[in-house]
Amino acid sequence: MNMIKRKLKVALLLCAGIVLFTMSSAQEVKAAGVHTVTFVYGTKMNSQLVADGGFAIIPTDTDVTGYTFLGWSDSAFNVKTDKVVLGMYVNNTPYAPSTNAFSSVKKVNNNTSAPFLSWWAYASPERGVPGVTCVVRWYNGWNNELWKTEVVPYGTTLPDPADPCFDGYQFMGWEGSWTNITEDRAIKAWYYRAYAVKYYCSICNECMDTQHIRVNEKGTYPPVHSHEGRTFGMWDKSVDCITGDTNVTALYKK
């Protein structure tokens, strides 16, 4: 028994050492504004460099003999820091809840699967009947708001949903698949934070243009013409890095 414990301890230390070594090596070569995302699942590990606010490619080779893959311990979307994402497994059982381990992200990335379902998803009493029905839950990925729950026949393919509006945000795409539904699924809509940038004339106070710019991205000045005998001089604000709703005014000179 002591020998088994020692071997298990050595194995755990080796795994921890591999993760730390991989993350430290990746950090040595990555540029500023780039984060390391490391997936650890079964006996495998996958490390990636992801731009700030971007998303990692979620592995799909998650099969482990004798276990059912549940999903991931953390999201790989909107990455803002280095992170280790763990694969979640349970011994095979006919009622093991599952996410879409091999489903795609519509309009975003065809190699990305839905993340591990959080406690608020499992708290729902609704469950599909294996081989008969499945439960599909639709979420706002930004704030985890549950929009609707559908119980559908096993193997159903739902029609493509309309792009959902979310005030102050720009729709990015769907995470999850609604085709050939053969297990309970969580489908999320993901967004970019966007701000309104309005361009005004200093003489007549008319709004010449309104743009919705993603956070930390750059706006585009609209064309400006002479006005009441005055020529355009300059804009009163920069739009190189938008961090909030912004009003920009065109200033004129005689």
N, C-alpha and C positions, 0 to 999 in steps of 0.2 A: 504493500500500500504506500509506504514511504517513497519507494522507487517511482511509483506512478505519479505521486505528487510532485517529486523533483522534476520528472520529465515534463509534466504539464507546466510547471513554473518556468522551466527553460524555454518551452515552446512559446509561452505568452511573452516572455522577455524578448525572444527573437522577433516575434511579430511587432512588438512595440518599437524595437530598434529599427526594423525595416521602415515602418511608417515615419519615424522621426528622421531617419537618414534621407529618405526620399523627399520629405518636405523641406529639410534644410538644404539639400542639393538643389532643389527647384528654386528656392529663394535666392540662392547665390547668383543665378543666371537671369532671374526675371527682372523686368523693367519696373519703374515706378508706375503705380496705378494698375498693377497686375497682381492677381491673387492665385494661390495654389489651392485647388480642390482635389482631395484624395478620396476615392471610393474604396472602401474595404468591405469585401463581401465573400462569404464562403472562405476559400483558401486563396482568393485573388485580391489584387490591389491595382488601382488605376489612378494615376496622378495627372492633372492637367493644369495649364496656366490659363487663367480667364481674366479678361479685361474687367476693370471695375464697372459694376452694373450689368455685366453680361451673364451668360449662362454656360454651364458645362454640358458636355455630351454625356448623357447617362448610359452606363454600360447595360447591355441586354443579355450578356452571357451569365445569367444569375442562377442557372439550374444547379442544385445540390441534391444528390441522390438521397431520398428519404425525408426531404424537407420541402415545405412550400414557401416560396419567396413572397413576403408580405409587401415589401416596398423599401423606402429609404428613410433614414432617421432625420433627414434634413432636406430642404429644397436646394436645387442647383440653379435656381433662377435668381436674378438680381443679386449677384454675388458681390458683397461689400467687404469681405475679409477672408483670410485663409480659413479653411475648414476641412474637417474629416467627416465624410458621410458614410454611415454604416449600413450595410444590407441587413434587413430584418427577416428572420426565418422562424418557422414553427414546424414541429413534427407533423407529418401528413395526417390530415383529418378531413372528413367530408364537409365540415363546416368552417374550415379555416378561411377567414376573410382574405380577399386578395385585391391588389390593384392591377392595373394593366401593364404588366411587366414588359410586354412586347408591343405596346401601342405607340402611336406616333403623335407628334405635336403638329396639328394642322396649321399650315401657313408659317410655322416657325422653324422646326427642325425635325426631319423625319427619323432621326435616330434617338430621340429623347422620349423617355417614358414618364408616366405620372409618378410623383413622389409618394413616400410613405404616408398613409392616411393618419391624421392627427387624432387626438382623443375625442374631439368634438364630432368626428365622423363615426367613430365606433360607438359613441354614446347613443346614437339613434337605434331604436328598437327594430327598425325595418331591416330584414335580411332577405336575400334571394333564396329560393329553394334550389339547391344544386341540380343542374340538368333540366330545370323546369322554368324558373324565373330568375331574373337578375335585377338588382337595384342600381340605378344610375343617379348619382348626385352631381348637381351642377353648382360650382362655386365661383365667387369672385376671388381670384388668386391673390389680389392685393391685400384684402382684409379678411379673407376666409369666410365671408358671408355666404350662407347657403341660399341659393336662389330657388331651386326646386328639386324635388325627388321624384323619380319615375320608376315604376316597377314594370319591366318589360319581359316578354317571352324570351327564353334562352335562344341565342343565336340571332337576335334582332339587330338590324342595321337602321339607325335613326337618320332622318334627313339632316342635312347640314344646317346648323343654327345660324341665325342672323348675327352679325357683329354687334355685341352688346355695348351700349353707351355707358360711360362712367364719368360724371362731371369732373373736369379738371385733369383727365387722363386720356392718353391716346392708346387705343386698342392695339395689342401686339400680336395676339394669336391665341389659339386654344392649346392647352396641354391635356393630352389624353385622346382616346379614340372612341367614336360612337359606332364603329362598324363591327359586325360579327361579335356581339356582346355575349360572352360566355362566362362572365364572372361579375361580381359587384364592382362598380367602377366609380372613380371620382374624376370629374372633368373640370378643369379650371380655366377661366379667362384671365389672361395676363395683360398688363398695361405698362406703358411708360408714363411717368409723371410729366405733365405738359403745362406750360404757362402761356397766358395770353399776352402778346406783345402788340401794342397799338401805336400806330404812327400818325402824328397830328401835324397840321399846319399851324405855325405860330401866328399867322395873320388872321385867318378866318376860323381857326379852331376846328376845322373839319378833319374827321378821321379818314386818312387816305388808305389805310390798309390795316388788317388785323391778321396776325399769324399765331399759330399755336406751336410753340417750340418746346422740345423735350428739355428736361432739366440739364444744365451744364452744356447745352449745345448752342449753336450760333444762329442768330436771326439774319434776315436779308433785308437791307434797306430798299424801300420801293423807289421807283424813279421819281424825281422831283423836277418841276418846271418853274419858270419865272412866275411871279405872282404880283399883280398890280404894279408893274414897273420895277419890281425888286427881283434880284437874282438869289438863288439859293446859296447860303453860306456854309452851313454845317448842321449836323445833328447834335442835339444837346446831350445824348447818352450813347454809350457803346452797347452793341448787342452781341458782343463776341462770346459771352458766357452768361446765359440766362438762368437765374436762380429764383425768380418769382415773377408775378404779373408786373408788366413794365409798360409805361407810357413814354414814348420817344417823340420829341418835337423837332420839326424842321425849322431852322433859324435862317432868316433872309437878311440881305444887305442891299442898300440903295445902289 
